[in-house]
Amino acid sequence: MSTTEKSAFSQRFRGYFPVVIDIETAGFNAQTDAMLEIAASILEMDEDGYLKISHTLHFNVEPFEGANLEQAALDFTGIDPTNPLRGAVPEREAITEIYKAVRKGLKDTGCHRAIMVAHNAAFDHAFLSAASNREKIKRNPFHPFATFDTTTLAGLAVGQTVLAKACVAAGIPFDHKQAHSAKYDTEQTAELFCYIVNKWKDMGGWPLAVPEEEEDDDATVVSDSASSTDTE
């Protein structure tokens, strides 16, 4: 990737590197319920400034010791945590491998921090943060609270908030039989996110019409104040 491409990607989200995540769980409580699957789609930007999926990592995950398994959640996802054919790995291994790929993406693009993209992002962010803390993983590359939520973005862009309906509205095929698999849902969410960002570019929303250096003083003050509230 050239220096120009790195600069374009890093400038697009103010130095943040979006990584699409989906986590399948055994309940809704991030502190007590097991993570059963996790997938992460790493994005790239082409020479024309359009986002697309580079590659996706996927892991079936062993429930951590003492984890709660809600039967209703297992019935919903169709995941059998005891099935030896799952090839499940400890959550520390899964998270560590994903973080390695994320850090490589940061280096390749010149971005300074990853930001999670997910559908109903607060849910996935809470589970990933809880697992990282539980496993005492110190170098979490993701922003500690900021996310890009495709539920909200899709509501604005295509008038739908359910992932399947938003994909269909955006012209992205959606196979309900594959839904609730972390890999499938991650890649569909990534396709949706890229569609929205690229559509905004096509509509003239990026690059900005007014260069940042030509903003008036009031805008600069507001921008600087907002930046100072970020946790780097």
Accessible surface in RSA format (square Angstrom, percent):
REM  Atomic radii and reference values for relative SASA: ProtOr
REM  Chains: A
REM  Algorithm: Lee & Richards
REM  Probe-radius: 1.40
REM  Slices: 20
REM RES _ NUM      All-atoms   Total-Side   Main-Chain    Non-polar    All polar
REM                ABS   REL    ABS   REL    ABS   REL    ABS   REL    ABS   REL
RES MET A   1   105.88  54.8  31.70  21.0  74.18 176.6  41.23  35.0  64.65  85.7
RES SER A   2    58.67  49.6  45.12  60.2  13.55  31.2  50.91 108.4   7.76  10.9
RES THR A   3   113.09  80.4 107.78 109.3   5.31  12.7  71.37  95.9  41.72  63.1
RES THR A   4   105.43  75.0  99.63 101.0   5.80  13.8  68.68  92.3  36.75  55.6
RES GLU A   5    44.69  25.7  42.65  32.3   2.03   4.8  14.01  27.1  30.68  25.0
RES LYS A   6    74.64  36.4  74.46  45.7   0.19   0.4  23.43  21.1  51.22  54.6
RES SER A   7    41.73  35.3  36.08  48.1   5.65  13.0  27.46  58.5  14.27  20.0
RES ALA A   8    41.38  38.1  30.46  47.0  10.92  24.8  39.01  54.9   2.38   6.3
RES PHE A   9     0.08   0.0   0.08   0.0   0.00   0.0   0.08   0.0   0.00   0.0
RES SER A  10    20.44  17.3  18.51  24.7   1.93   4.4   5.78  12.3  14.66  20.5
RES GLN A  11   115.23  64.4 102.42  74.8  12.82  30.5  35.08  74.7  80.16  60.8
RES ARG A  12    35.49  14.9  29.08  14.8   6.40  15.2   1.09   1.5  34.39  20.8
RES PHE A  13    24.38  12.2  14.97   9.3   9.41  24.5  22.41  13.6   1.98   5.7
RES ARG A  14   122.40  51.4 107.85  55.0  14.55  34.7  77.33 105.7  45.07  27.3
RES GLY A  15    10.06  12.4   0.00   N/A  10.06  12.4   8.79  24.1   1.27   2.8
RES TYR A  16    14.59   6.8  14.59   8.3   0.00   0.0  14.15  10.6   0.44   0.5
RES PHE A  17     0.99   0.5   0.99   0.6   0.00   0.0   0.99   0.6   0.00   0.0
RES PRO A  18     0.00   0.0   0.00   0.0   0.00   0.0   0.00   0.0   0.00   0.0
RES VAL A  19     0.00   0.0   0.00   0.0   0.00   0.0   0.00   0.0   0.00   0.0
RES VAL A  20     0.00   0.0   0.00   0.0   0.00   0.0   0.00   0.0   0.00   0.0
RES ILE A  21     1.38   0.8   0.00   0.0   1.38   3.3   0.00   0.0   1.38   3.8
RES ASP A  22    20.96  14.7  20.96  20.9   0.00   0.0   0.81   1.9  20.16  20.1
RES ILE A  23     6.03   3.4   0.00   0.0   6.03  14.5   0.00   0.0   6.03  16.4
RES GLU A  24    14.39   8.3  13.73  10.4   0.67   1.6   0.72   1.4  13.68  11.2
RES THR A  25    10.02   7.1   5.46   5.5   4.56  10.9   0.00   0.0  10.02  15.1
RES ALA A  26     0.00   0.0   0.00   0.0   0.00   0.0   0.00   0.0   0.00   0.0
RES GLY A  27     3.50   4.3   0.00   N/A   3.50   4.3   2.26   6.2   1.24   2.8
RES PHE A  28   180.81  90.5 160.64  99.5  20.17  52.5 160.81  97.5  20.01  57.3
RES ASN A  29    73.99  51.0  66.14  63.9   7.85  18.9  21.92  52.8  52.07  50.3
RES ALA A  30    11.82  10.9   7.79  12.0   4.02   9.2   7.79  11.0   4.02  10.7
RES GLN A  31   128.11  71.6 113.26  82.8  14.85  35.3  48.85 104.0  79.26  60.1
RES THR A  32    65.75  46.8  61.12  62.0   4.63  11.0  59.11  79.4   6.63  10.0
RES ASP A  33     5.29   3.7   5.24   5.2   0.05   0.1   0.00   0.0   5.29   5.3
RES ALA A  34     0.00   0.0   0.00   0.0   0.00   0.0   0.00   0.0   0.00   0.0
RES MET A  35     1.29   0.7   0.48   0.3   0.81   1.9   0.48   0.4   0.81   1.1
RES LEU A  36     0.00   0.0   0.00   0.0   0.00   0.0   0.00   0.0   0.00   0.0
RES GLU A  37    16.86   9.7  16.86  12.8   0.00   0.0   0.47   0.9  16.39  13.4
RES ILE A  38     0.00   0.0   0.00   0.0   0.00   0.0   0.00   0.0   0.00   0.0
RES ALA A  39     0.00   0.0   0.00   0.0   0.00   0.0   0.00   0.0   0.00   0.0
RES ALA A  40     0.00   0.0   0.00   0.0   0.00   0.0   0.00   0.0   0.00   0.0
RES SER A  41     0.00   0.0   0.00   0.0   0.00   0.0   0.00   0.0   0.00   0.0
RES ILE A  42     7.98   4.5   7.98   5.9   0.00   0.0   7.98   5.7   0.00   0.0
RES LEU A  43     3.80   2.1   0.00   0.0   3.80   9.5   0.00   0.0   3.80  10.2
RES GLU A  44    54.11  31.1  53.81  40.7   0.30   0.7   8.59  16.6  45.52  37.2
RES MET A  45    10.75   5.6   5.82   3.9   4.93  11.7   4.43   3.8   6.32   8.4
RES ASP A  46    45.43  31.8  36.37  36.2   9.06  21.4  19.56  46.0  25.86  25.8
RES GLU A  47   150.39  86.3 116.99  88.5  33.40  79.5  34.61  66.9 115.78  94.5
RES ASP A  48    92.35  64.7  77.53  77.2  14.82  35.1  18.20  42.8  74.16  74.0
RES GLY A  49    20.08  24.8   0.00   N/A  20.08  24.8  12.51  34.3   7.57  17.0
RES TYR A  50    69.19  32.3  68.99  39.3   0.20   0.5  45.32  34.1  23.87  29.4
RES LEU A  51     4.42   2.5   0.28   0.2   4.15  10.4   0.28   0.2   4.15  11.2
RES LYS A  52   103.00  50.2 100.07  61.4   2.93   7.0  52.95  47.7  50.05  53.3
RES ILE A  53    42.94  24.4  23.74  17.7  19.20  46.3  23.74  17.1  19.20  52.1
RES SER A  54    50.17  42.4  21.07  28.1  29.10  67.0   3.74   8.0  46.43  65.0
RES HIS A  55    89.32  48.8  82.31  57.2   7.00  17.9  73.79  76.0  15.53  18.1
RES THR A  56    29.01  20.6   1.66   1.7  27.34  65.2   1.51   2.0  27.50  41.6
RES LEU A  57    33.42  18.6  28.77  20.6   4.64  11.7  33.42  23.5   0.00   0.0
RES HIS A  58    64.41  35.2  40.38  28.1  24.03  61.5  24.73  25.5  39.68  46.2
RES PHE A  59    38.00  19.0  34.33  21.3   3.67   9.6  38.00  23.0   0.00   0.0
RES ASN A  60    34.46  23.8  29.76  28.8   4.70  11.3   0.27   0.6  34.20  33.1
RES VAL A  61     0.00   0.0   0.00   0.0   0.00   0.0   0.00   0.0   0.00   0.0
RES GLU A  62    77.58  44.5  75.98  57.5   1.59   3.8  23.14  44.8  54.44  44.4
RES PRO A  63    43.78  31.9  26.88  24.5  16.90  61.4  26.98  22.3  16.80 104.4
RES PHE A  64    35.48  17.7  23.62  14.6  11.86  30.8  32.00  19.4   3.48  10.0
RES GLU A  65   175.68 100.9 143.94 108.9  31.73  75.6  66.82 129.3 108.85  88.9
RES GLY A  66    77.88  96.0   0.00   N/A  77.88  96.0  40.84 112.1  37.04  83.0
RES ALA A  67    21.24  19.5   0.41   0.6  20.83  47.4   0.41   0.6  20.83  55.2
RES ASN A  68    58.29  40.2  52.35  50.6   5.93  14.3  19.82  47.7  38.47  37.2
RES LEU A  69    74.82  41.7  49.88  35.7  24.94  62.7  49.88  35.0  24.94  67.1
RES GLU A  70    82.66  47.5  81.41  61.6   1.25   3.0  19.13  37.0  63.52  51.9
RES GLN A  71   114.00  63.7 109.23  79.8   4.77  11.3  57.63 122.7  56.37  42.8
RES ALA A  72    78.92  72.6  64.30  99.2  14.62  33.3  69.78  98.3   9.14  24.2
RES ALA A  73    17.79  16.4  10.05  15.5   7.74  17.6  16.98  23.9   0.81   2.1
RES LEU A  74    20.31  11.3  17.72  12.7   2.59   6.5  17.96  12.6   2.35   6.3
RES ASP A  75   100.98  70.7  72.49  72.2  28.49  67.4  33.66  79.2  67.32  67.1
RES PHE A  76   137.12  68.6 114.01  70.6  23.11  60.1 121.99  74.0  15.12  43.3
RES THR A  77    24.98  17.8   5.93   6.0  19.05  45.4   6.48   8.7  18.50  28.0
RES GLY A  78    65.32  80.6   0.00   N/A  65.32  80.6  32.93  90.4  32.39  72.5
RES ILE A  79    18.51  10.5   9.33   7.0   9.18  22.1  13.96  10.1   4.55  12.3
RES ASP A  80    72.37  50.7  65.60  65.3   6.77  16.0  29.66  69.8  42.71  42.6
RES PRO A  81    21.89  16.0   6.46   5.9  15.43  56.1   6.46   5.3  15.43  95.9
RES THR A  82   112.59  80.1  87.11  88.3  25.48  60.7  78.99 106.1  33.60  50.8
RES ASN A  83    57.08  39.4  49.57  47.9   7.51  18.1   6.25  15.0  50.84  49.1
RES PRO A  84   120.79  88.0  89.68  81.7  31.11 113.1 102.43  84.6  18.36 114.1
RES LEU A  85   161.66  90.0 130.56  93.4  31.10  78.2 134.74  94.6  26.92  72.5
RES ARG A  86    34.22  14.4  19.00   9.7  15.21  36.2  22.08  30.2  12.13   7.4
RES GLY A  87    56.56  69.7   0.00   N/A  56.56  69.7  38.94 106.9  17.62  39.5
RES ALA A  88    29.10  26.8   9.12  14.1  19.98  45.5   9.12  12.8  19.98  52.9
RES VAL A  89    29.50  19.4  29.01  26.3   0.49   1.2  29.50  25.6   0.00   0.0
RES PRO A  90    65.80  48.0  63.97  58.3   1.83   6.7  65.80  54.3   0.00   0.0
RES GLU A  91     5.27   3.0   3.05   2.3   2.22   5.3   2.47   4.8   2.80   2.3
RES ARG A  92   112.12  47.1 112.12  57.2   0.00   0.0  39.63  54.2  72.49  43.9
RES GLU A  93    83.75  48.1  76.57  57.9   7.18  17.1  29.97  58.0  53.79  43.9
RES ALA A  94     0.00   0.0   0.00   0.0   0.00   0.0   0.00   0.0   0.00   0.0
RES ILE A  95     0.06   0.0   0.00   0.0   0.06   0.2   0.06   0.0   0.00   0.0
RES THR A  96    44.37  31.6  43.37  44.0   1.00   2.4  39.75  53.4   4.62   7.0
RES GLU A  97    65.28  37.5  63.57  48.1   1.71   4.1  12.20  23.6  53.08  43.3
RES ILE A  98     0.58   0.3   0.58   0.4   0.00   0.0   0.58   0.4   0.00   0.0
RES TYR A  99     1.29   0.6   1.29   0.7   0.00   0.0   1.29   1.0   0.00   0.0
RES LYS A 100   118.91  58.0 110.15  67.6   8.76  20.9  69.12  62.2  49.79  53.0
RES ALA A 101    18.73  17.2   9.41  14.5   9.32  21.2  16.04  22.6   2.68   7.1
RES VAL A 102     0.00   0.0   0.00   0.0   0.00   0.0   0.00   0.0   0.00   0.0
RES ARG A 103    56.88  23.9  51.75  26.4   5.14  12.2  30.50  41.7  26.38  16.0
RES LYS A 104   131.73  64.3 125.87  77.2   5.87  14.0 100.07  90.1  31.67  33.7
RES GLY A 105     6.64   8.2   0.00   N/A   6.64   8.2   6.23  17.1   0.41   0.9
RES LEU A 106    24.36  13.6  23.40  16.7   0.96   2.4  23.54  16.5   0.82   2.2
RES LYS A 107   169.85  82.9 151.26  92.8  18.59  44.3 103.71  93.3  66.14  70.5
RES ASP A 108    49.32  34.6  47.42  47.2   1.90   4.5  14.07  33.1  35.25  35.2
RES THR A 109     3.83   2.7   3.80   3.9   0.03   0.1   3.80   5.1   0.03   0.0
RES GLY A 110    50.64  62.4   0.00   N/A  50.64  62.4  27.29  74.9  23.35  52.3
RES CYS A 111    11.02   8.3   0.00   0.0  11.02  25.9   0.06   0.2  10.96  11.8
RES HIS A 112    99.04  54.1  68.57  47.7  30.47  78.0  63.72  65.7  35.32  41.1
RES ARG A 113    42.40  17.8  41.43  21.1   0.97   2.3   9.65  13.2  32.75  19.8
RES ALA A 114     0.00   0.0   0.00   0.0   0.00   0.0   0.00   0.0   0.00   0.0
RES ILE A 115     5.65   3.2   5.65   4.2   0.00   0.0   5.65   4.1   0.00   0.0
RES MET A 116     1.20   0.6   0.72   0.5   0.48   1.1   0.72   0.6   0.48   0.6
RES VAL A 117     0.00   0.0   0.00   0.0   0.00   0.0   0.00   0.0   0.00   0.0
RES ALA A 118     0.04   0.0   0.04   0.1   0.00   0.0   0.04   0.1   0.00   0.0
RES HIS A 119    27.44  15.0  15.48  10.8  11.96  30.6  15.48  16.0  11.96  13.9
RES ASN A 120    85.55  59.0  81.50  78.8   4.05   9.8  23.30  56.1  62.25  60.2
RES ALA A 121     0.66   0.6   0.60   0.9   0.05   0.1   0.60   0.9   0.05   0.1
RES ALA A 122    82.61  76.0  68.99 106.5  13.62  31.0  75.48 106.3   7.13  18.9
RES PHE A 123    63.45  31.7  54.06  33.5   9.39  24.4  61.70  37.4   1.75   5.0
RES ASP A 124     4.16   2.9   4.16   4.1   0.00   0.0   0.00   0.0   4.16   4.2
RES HIS A 125    21.80  11.9  21.63  15.0   0.17   0.4   7.33   7.6  14.47  16.8
RES ALA A 126    43.83  40.3  35.03  54.1   8.80  20.0  42.03  59.2   1.79   4.7
RES PHE A 127     2.63   1.3   2.18   1.3   0.45   1.2   2.18   1.3   0.45   1.3
RES LEU A 128     3.09   1.7   3.09   2.2   0.00   0.0   3.09   2.2   0.00   0.0
RES SER A 129    32.97  27.9  32.05  42.8   0.92   2.1  25.23  53.7   7.74  10.8
RES ALA A 130     5.70   5.2   0.43   0.7   5.26  12.0   2.81   4.0   2.88   7.6
RES ALA A 131     0.00   0.0   0.00   0.0   0.00   0.0   0.00   0.0   0.00   0.0
RES SER A 132     1.71   1.4   1.68   2.2   0.03   0.1   1.68   3.6   0.03   0.0
RES ASN A 133   111.51  76.9  95.56  92.3  15.95  38.4  29.73  71.5  81.79  79.1
RES ARG A 134    69.18  29.0  42.04  21.4  27.13  64.6  49.77  68.0  19.41  11.8
RES GLU A 135    41.73  24.0  34.64  26.2   7.09  16.9   3.01   5.8  38.72  31.6
RES LYS A 136   163.85  79.9 147.79  90.7  16.06  38.2 111.89 100.7  51.96  55.3
RES ILE A 137    24.79  14.1  13.47  10.0  11.31  27.3  15.20  10.9   9.58  26.0
RES LYS A 138   196.70  96.0 157.97  96.9  38.73  92.2 108.02  97.2  88.67  94.5
RES ARG A 139   164.38  69.0 155.74  79.4   8.63  20.6  71.54  97.8  92.84  56.3
RES ASN A 140    42.33  29.2  31.55  30.5  10.77  25.9  16.16  38.9  26.17  25.3
RES PRO A 141    13.57   9.9   1.75   1.6  11.81  42.9  12.80  10.6   0.76   4.7
RES PHE A 142     5.22   2.6   3.15   2.0   2.07   5.4   3.15   1.9   2.07   5.9
RES HIS A 143     2.28   1.2   1.07   0.7   1.21   3.1   0.26   0.3   2.02   2.3
RES PRO A 144    63.72  46.4  39.78  36.3  23.94  87.0  48.47  40.0  15.25  94.8
RES PHE A 145   122.32  61.2 101.33  62.8  20.99  54.6 103.65  62.8  18.67  53.4
RES ALA A 146    32.22  29.6  25.05  38.7   7.17  16.3  31.98  45.0   0.24   0.6
RES THR A 147    42.68  30.4  19.46  19.7  23.22  55.3   2.70   3.6  39.98  60.4
RES PHE A 148    52.85  26.4  50.27  31.1   2.58   6.7  52.85  32.0   0.00   0.0
RES ASP A 149    38.94  27.3  33.91  33.8   5.03  11.9  12.78  30.1  26.16  26.1
RES THR A 150     0.00   0.0   0.00   0.0   0.00   0.0   0.00   0.0   0.00   0.0
RES THR A 151    24.79  17.6  24.78  25.1   0.01   0.0  24.78  33.3   0.01   0.0
RES THR A 152    96.53  68.7  87.25  88.4   9.28  22.1  70.94  95.3  25.59  38.7
RES LEU A 153    51.35  28.6  50.79  36.3   0.57   1.4  51.15  35.9   0.20   0.5
RES ALA A 154     0.00   0.0   0.00   0.0   0.00   0.0   0.00   0.0   0.00   0.0
RES GLY A 155    28.41  35.0   0.00   N/A  28.41  35.0  13.51  37.1  14.90  33.4
RES LEU A 156   154.06  85.8 123.23  88.2  30.83  77.5 130.46  91.6  23.59  63.5
RES ALA A 157    50.19  46.1  12.60  19.4  37.59  85.5  20.80  29.3  29.39  77.8
RES VAL A 158    32.94  21.7   7.31   6.6  25.63  61.8  17.57  15.3  15.37  41.7
RES GLY A 159    59.05  72.8   0.00   N/A  59.05  72.8  30.82  84.6  28.23  63.2
RES GLN A 160    66.22  37.0  64.33  47.0   1.89   4.5   2.29   4.9  63.93  48.5
RES THR A 161    74.07  52.7  67.84  68.8   6.23  14.8  40.97  55.0  33.11  50.0
RES VAL A 162    83.24  54.8  79.20  71.7   4.04   9.7  83.22  72.3   0.02   0.1
RES LEU A 163    21.78  12.1  19.92  14.3   1.86   4.7  19.92  14.0   1.86   5.0
RES ALA A 164    12.18  11.2  11.02  17.0   1.15   2.6  11.29  15.9   0.89   2.4
RES LYS A 165   122.65  59.8 117.56  72.1   5.09  12.1  65.00  58.5  57.65  61.4
RES ALA A 166     0.00   0.0   0.00   0.0   0.00   0.0   0.00   0.0   0.00   0.0
RES CYS A 167     0.00   0.0   0.00   0.0   0.00   0.0   0.00   0.0   0.00   0.0
RES VAL A 168    99.20  65.3  85.51  77.4  13.69  33.0  88.13  76.6  11.08  30.0
RES ALA A 169    54.84  50.4  15.76  24.3  39.08  88.9  27.42  38.6  27.42  72.6
RES ALA A 170    13.04  12.0   0.00   0.0  13.04  29.7   2.21   3.1  10.83  28.7
RES GLY A 171    64.70  79.8   0.00   N/A  64.70  79.8  36.75 100.9  27.95  62.6
RES ILE A 172    23.71  13.5  21.54  16.0   2.17   5.2  23.05  16.6   0.66   1.8
RES PRO A 173   115.64  84.3 100.78  91.9  14.86  54.0 112.13  92.6   3.51  21.8
RES PHE A 174    30.19  15.1   4.79   3.0  25.40  66.1   6.10   3.7  24.09  69.0
RES ASP A 175    54.62  38.3  48.67  48.4   5.95  14.1  23.28  54.8  31.34  31.3
RES HIS A 176   131.33  71.8 114.25  79.4  17.08  43.7  76.03  78.4  55.30  64.3
RES LYS A 177   198.05  96.6 160.48  98.5  37.57  89.5 111.34 100.2  86.71  92.4
RES GLN A 178    90.71  50.7  84.35  61.6   6.37  15.2  29.87  63.6  60.84  46.1
RES ALA A 179    21.63  19.9   8.81  13.6  12.82  29.2   8.81  12.4  12.82  34.0
RES HIS A 180    68.84  37.6  65.86  45.8   2.99   7.6  43.19  44.5  25.65  29.8
RES SER A 181    40.12  33.9  38.17  50.9   1.96   4.5  26.24  55.9  13.89  19.5
RES ALA A 182     0.00   0.0   0.00   0.0   0.00   0.0   0.00   0.0   0.00   0.0
RES LYS A 183    85.45  41.7  85.45  52.4   0.00   0.0  55.59  50.0  29.86  31.8
RES TYR A 184    30.54  14.3  27.76  15.8   2.78   7.2  26.17  19.7   4.37   5.4
RES ASP A 185    11.84   8.3  11.84  11.8   0.00   0.0   0.89   2.1  10.95  10.9
RES THR A 186     0.00   0.0   0.00   0.0   0.00   0.0   0.00   0.0   0.00   0.0
RES GLU A 187    45.16  25.9  45.16  34.2   0.00   0.0   6.78  13.1  38.38  31.3
RES GLN A 188    17.52   9.8  17.52  12.8   0.00   0.0   0.00   0.0  17.52  13.3
RES THR A 189     2.85   2.0   2.85   2.9   0.00   0.0   0.28   0.4   2.57   3.9
RES ALA A 190     0.00   0.0   0.00   0.0   0.00   0.0   0.00   0.0   0.00   0.0
RES GLU A 191    78.84  45.3  76.83  58.1   2.01   4.8  10.81  20.9  68.04  55.5
RES LEU A 192     0.00   0.0   0.00   0.0   0.00   0.0   0.00   0.0   0.00   0.0
RES PHE A 193     2.79   1.4   2.79   1.7   0.00   0.0   2.79   1.7   0.00   0.0
RES CYS A 194     7.11   5.4   7.11   7.9   0.00   0.0   6.73  17.0   0.38   0.4
RES TYR A 195    69.53  32.5  61.36  34.9   8.17  21.3  47.38  35.6  22.15  27.3
RES ILE A 196    19.02  10.8  17.42  13.0   1.59   3.8  17.80  12.8   1.22   3.3
RES VAL A 197    14.75   9.7  12.95  11.7   1.81   4.4  14.75  12.8   0.00   0.0
RES ASN A 198    26.42  18.2  26.36  25.5   0.06   0.1  10.58  25.5  15.85  15.3
RES LYS A 199    99.83  48.7  97.57  59.9   2.26   5.4  43.51  39.2  56.32  60.0
RES TRP A 200   131.75  52.9 130.56  63.2   1.19   2.8 119.28  63.6  12.48  20.2
RES LYS A 201    43.34  21.1  35.38  21.7   7.96  19.0  10.39   9.3  32.95  35.1
RES ASP A 202    93.49  65.5  56.76  56.5  36.73  86.9  26.01  61.2  67.48  67.3
RES MET A 203   134.99  69.9  95.14  63.0  39.85  94.9  91.96  78.2  43.03  57.0
RES GLY A 204    56.23  69.3   0.00   N/A  56.23  69.3  33.66  92.4  22.57  50.5
RES GLY A 205    15.87  19.6   0.00   N/A  15.87  19.6  12.11  33.2   3.76   8.4
RES TRP A 206    55.45  22.3  52.95  25.6   2.50   5.9  40.72  21.7  14.72  23.9
RES PRO A 207    93.00  67.8  84.59  77.1   8.42  30.6  84.59  69.8   8.42  52.3
RES LEU A 208    94.02  52.4  75.77  54.2  18.24  45.9  77.02  54.1  17.00  45.7
RES ALA A 209   101.81  93.6  60.44  93.3  41.37  94.1  71.43 100.6  30.39  80.5
RES VAL A 210    84.45  55.6  80.55  72.9   3.90   9.4  81.40  70.7   3.05   8.3
RES PRO A 211    56.63  41.3  46.95  42.8   9.69  35.2  56.63  46.8   0.00   0.0
RES GLU A 212   123.09  70.7 112.71  85.3  10.39  24.7  34.61  66.9  88.48  72.2
RES GLU A 213   151.46  87.0 111.71  84.5  39.75  94.6  68.86 133.2  82.60  67.4
RES GLU A 214   121.44  69.7  92.67  70.1  28.77  68.5  34.34  66.4  87.10  71.1
RES GLU A 215    66.11  38.0  46.73  35.4  19.37  46.1  14.87  28.8  51.24  41.8
RES ASP A 216    94.87  66.5  81.00  80.6  13.87  32.8  44.65 105.1  50.22  50.1
RES ASP A 217   117.48  82.3 113.28 112.7   4.21   9.9  32.66  76.9  84.83  84.6
RES ASP A 218   111.04  77.8 108.34 107.8   2.70   6.4  28.89  68.0  82.15  81.9
RES ALA A 219    41.81  38.4  31.02  47.9  10.79  24.6  38.40  54.1   3.41   9.0
RES THR A 220    56.75  40.4  56.31  57.1   0.43   1.0  46.72  62.8  10.03  15.2
RES VAL A 221    98.22  64.6  95.65  86.6   2.58   6.2  97.46  84.7   0.76   2.1
RES VAL A 222   102.09  67.2  99.98  90.5   2.11   5.1 101.60  88.3   0.49   1.3
RES SER A 223    53.71  45.4  45.87  61.2   7.83  18.0  23.51  50.1  30.20  42.3
RES ASP A 224    87.99  61.6  81.50  81.1   6.49  15.4  28.17  66.3  59.82  59.7
RES SER A 225    65.32  55.2  57.63  76.9   7.69  17.7  28.30  60.3  37.02  51.9
RES ALA A 226    59.23  54.5  48.69  75.1  10.53  24.0  56.03  78.9   3.20   8.5
RES SER A 227    41.83  35.3  32.37  43.2   9.46  21.8  24.24  51.6  17.59  24.6
RES SER A 228    89.69  75.8  51.52  68.8  38.17  87.9  50.35 107.2  39.34  55.1
RES THR A 229   100.01  71.1  76.23  77.3  23.78  56.7  69.76  93.7  30.26  45.7
RES ASP A 230    38.70  27.1  23.36  23.2  15.35  36.3   0.33   0.8  38.38  38.3
RES THR A 231    65.92  46.9  61.70  62.6   4.22  10.1  44.66  60.0  21.26  32.1
RES GLU A 232   114.46  65.7  74.74  56.5  39.73  94.6  73.59 142.3  40.87  33.4
END  Absolute sums over single chains surface
CHAIN  1 A    12224.3       9710.8       2513.5       7006.5       5217.8
END  Absolute sums over all chains
TOTAL         12224.3       9710.8       2513.5       7006.5       5217.8
